[in-house]
Amino acid sequence: MISYTEAINLGYKEVMRSDPKVVAFGLGINDPKRIFGTTNGLLEMFGAQRVFDTPTSENGMTGIGIGMALGGFKPIMVHQRLDFFLLAMDQLVNSAAKWNYMFGGQQSVPITIRLITGRGWGQGPTHSQSLHSWFAHIPGLRVYMPSTPSDAFNCLVNSTHDPDPCIIIEHRWLHGSSGVIHRSKDMDLPRLVVKGSDITVVCLSYATVEAQRAVQKLNKYGISCEVFDMRCVSPLSLEEVFRSVEQTGRLLVLDTSWGSCSVGSDIIRRVCERSFESLKVAPKLMSLPSHPEPTSFGLTRGFHYTSREIAESIVKLVGKDVPLNVITNLYAQMHHDVPGDWFKGPF
């Protein structure tokens, strides 16, 4: 077994050993915490020429990374919070994403950018945003949201072999999870998490964890859910989801951000266009309330949906009776703004 953090670290070491053109940089990459442990040992193994800290200049350093990619390197840039990267959106959208198109496919920009999003722990409005829909909206970008250690490893490794710019969005609450690495080059395809027949549940990032808790509980009461983890949100590959919905006739989509103009709403749109006649009930999207995330412990209670709310939605969509106490007791956790007792922060 290996943790999500260790899997990312292992991915770094593998690609940097195999290709001297891979360089790693970002604010805090060499500090004592080594970006939550994901960059442990890189400086010592590969030296300061390939592993280096950066000033607090997201826009400028992203431009340098794009220039390095155009010059033959394969940079892996990391931002400890996705929110900080918003300062570099022009570099990403108008340079990296469009370069290959504007110059007739003569040169691409093989840069990988890790963005970390969190929740709870007092992160508040400007340190907790999961803005994957922004990136997914831009042609020329590949956008990953791995939810398991294996997928985190594969997304990082595969991105360094991709000629196009790749965004990897990591949910901080997943860093302590553990699993076994299975090598795969099919990160663009959704992962079938659970096979079922009553309802199709499509998840993004950390929502996959909450969905699994709900589904495992409901399975004991005769509700069979088919769960897909959308590891890649751009480009979206939905053929397996279409086939599933055509069998189950029901769809629940779990997005980790706001619902308006979201990846989740786009999934529902595409399902309705392709498989509308198969739907027995209207699809449902679960997302965040339409306001920024509060900072205080008290106000964040109820801001994010949990396995309890997911179970409630599944029961309503399927139309089966489940004892109320089963759902009420599903999400028994001491604190609502940390993923478990193991979590020591920050965020």
N, C-alpha and C positions, 0 to 999 in steps of 0.2 A: 504494500500500500504506500501511496505517496500523496502528499498534500498538494493542493492547488498551487500554493506558493512554490513548493519544491519542483513541481512540474514545469512552471515557467522558468525557474532557474536552470533546470535540466535542459530545457529547450534552448536557452541562451548558449549554454556551454557546448551543446551539440553543433549548432550552426556556426559558432565562432571557431570551433576546432576545425570544422570541415571547410570553411571558406574565410580566408584572411581579409576579404573585402567587407565582411560584416563588422560594423562598429556599433557600439552601444553608448548612448548618452542621454542626459536628462537631469533636471534639477534634483539633487539628492541621491543620485545613483551610487555615489561613493561615500555617503554619510554613514554614521554608525548603524542606522536602521536598514540601510540598503533597500529602500523602497519596500518596506514590509517584508524584507528578506528575499525578495524576488531576484535581486542582483548580487546576492552573496558570492564572494570569491571571484567575481569577474575581473576586478582590477588586478588581483594577485596573479591570476592565471594568464591574462592577456595584455596587461600593461596599460599605462596611461595614454598611449597613442591610440588605443582602440576602445578604451572605457574611460569616459571623462564626464565630470560634473559640468553644469552650464550655469550661466548667470540667470537671474530672473528676467528673461527676455524671450518669452514664448514665440512672438512673431519673428524676431530676428533669428533665433536658433532653429526654428522650423525652416526658414529660408535657407540657412546653412545646410540643413539636412537634405533639402530638395536639391541644392547645388551639388552636394556630395553624391547623391543618387544619380544625377545627370553625368557626373564625372566617373561613374563606374563602381562606386561603393554601394553597399546595401545597409543603410543606416536603420537601426532600431531606436526610435526616440520614445521616451516615456514621460508622462505627466501624472503626478500623484493625484491630481483631481481633474476630471474632465472639464470642469468649469474654467480652469486656468487656460485651457487650450483655445477658448473662444477668442482670445487675443490673436490667434494665428489662423483664423478662418479664411482670410483672404489668401494666404499662402497655400492653404490646402485646396480651396475651391477653385481659385482662378489660376493657380500654377500647377500643382501636383496632379489634380484630377483631369485637367484639360490638355496637358502638354502633349501627350501621345496623339490626341485627336488633332490638335492645331498644327502639328508638324508631320501630318500624313503617316503616322505610325512609324516614323524613323527612329524615335527614341522615347522610351518610357521612363517612369520615375519609380523605381523599386524601393520605396521607403515604407517601413512599418512603424505605425504610431500606436503605442499603448496608452489608453486613457482609462483611469480608474474612477469609478463612481461609488459613492457610499450612501448611507442613510442612517438616521438616528444619531445618537452620540453627540447631539447638539450641532449637527452640520449646518442646518438652516438653509435659507433660500439659495445661497450662492456657492454651496459646497456639496450639493447632493443631487445635482440634476443628471438625469439619464437621457441625454439628447440624441439618442441613436437615430431618431427619425430625421433629424437634420442631415446627418451624414448619408443616410440611406436615400435621401432625396436627390443626391448629386451623382450624375452619371460619371463613370470613371473611377469610382471608389468601391473597394470591397470592404464590407463592414461585418465583423464577427462579434458575437456575444457568447463566448464559451461558458458553460455552466458546470463543467466537470474538469478535474485535473487532466484527464486524457485529452479533452477537447482544447484546453488551454495550451497544452504542450503542442498538439498538432497544429493549432492555428498559428502559433508563433513560428514553428518550423516551416510550415507551408508558405507563410507570408514572405519569408526571405527568398523563396524560389519563385514568387509571383512577380511578373514584370510591372504590375500595376500597384499603385499605392494602396496599402491595407490599413484599416483601422481595427484595433482589437479593444473592445470595451469590457473591462473586468469589473464585476461587482465586488466590492470590498468584503461583503459578507460571505463570499465564496472562498476566500483565501485560506480559511481554516478547514475546508472540507477535504476529504481524502478519497482515493480511489486507485484503480490500476490503469496504467497507460496501455492503450491499444493503438498502434500506429495506423493512421488513416490519411488518405489524400482527399476524402470526400466531405470536407468540412462545409462545402456549399450546400449539402443536402441536409434536411432535417433529420434528427435522431429519433427513432421510435423508442420511447422510454417504456411505455406500457401498452400492451395490446388489449383492445376491448371492443365492445359491440354496441353500447348504448349511447355514447356521446364521444365526440372528438374534442380534445382539449389541446390547444396550441399555446405554447409557453415561450417566453423570452427570459434568458438569464436567470436571476435568482428566483423568479416566479416558478421555475421548474421544480425547485426544492419544495416550495409550499404546495404546489399541485400534487406532488408525489405523496405528501403527508395526507392530503384530503382523499386522494384516490385509493390509497391503501386501506384507509378506514372504511370508505363507502363500499369497497369490494366485499367486505364481510356481510353487507346487507343487500347483496344482490345487484349492485350497480356496477356495471362493467364500463370502464373509461379507456379510451385510446388516447394516449398522451404523446405529443410531438414536441421536441425541443428545437426551436429554430436557431440553430447555431450561427447561421449566416442570415442577416437581414437585408443585405444587398450584395448580389442579386438574390431575390426571393425565389426559392424553388418550392413550388406548392403542389406538384403532381401527386405526391403521396397523401397530402392533406385532402385534396379533391377526392381521391379514391376512398379515403376514410369517411369523409362526410357523406358521400353517396351510399355508404353502407350504414352509417349510424343515423343520419338524418338530423343530427344536432351538432352545434358548434359553440364552444366557449373559447375565447381568446384572452390570454393574460399578458398585458403589456406592463412594463415596469415604469412607464412614464405617463404623461397626460394623454387622454384619448383623442383630442382634437388633432386632425391631420397626422395621425400616428401610424406606425408600422402595423399595430393591431387593427386599426380601422381599415387599412389597405388590404390586410389579409381577408377581412370579412367582405370587403368590396369584391375582391377577386373570386372568393368562393361563391358569392351571390351571382356573379356574372357567369361562372362556369357550371355551378351545381345547384342553382336555385330550386329546380323542381324536386330535388332530393330532400330539401329541408322540411322537417316536420314542424318545427317551431322557429321563430326568429332567432338568429345568432345573437350572442351576448358578448360584449367587450367589457373586461374589467381593467380599470386603469386608475390613475390618481385623481383626486379632486382637482378642480380647475383653479387652483391657487398655489403659490409657492409653499414649499415644505416649511413648517414652523421650526423654530430653534429649540423651544423649551420641551422638557420631558413630558409635561402634561398635555401640551397642545399637539404633540406628535402622535399621541394615542389615537388610533383609529384613522390616521392619515393613509397608511399603507394597508391594503387588504392582506389577509392571512389565509391559512388553510381553512379556517372556520368559514370565512366569507366565500371562499371557493367552493367548499362543500355545500353551502346553502344554495349557491347558484346552480351547481350540478343537479341537486335534488329537485329544484324547481323546473329546470329544463327537461329532466328525465320524467318527472311526474310520479315518482315513487315515494312511498312513505318510509321515513327513517326516524327512529326515536330521537326526540329533541335533545336529550342529554348527550347523545353521541356527537352531535355537532357542537354543542355548548362546551364540552370538555375536550374538543379536538386540539385547541391551541392553548395548552397549559404551559406558560413560560413566565419566569419571574419578572422579566422586564421586556417591554415591547420594542425597545430601541437598540437591542443587541441581539445577535444571532444565537448566542448560547453562553454558557458559563465560561467557556474557553476564551471568549473575546476579551481582550485587554486594551483595545484601542491602539492608536487613535483611529477614530471612525472605522 
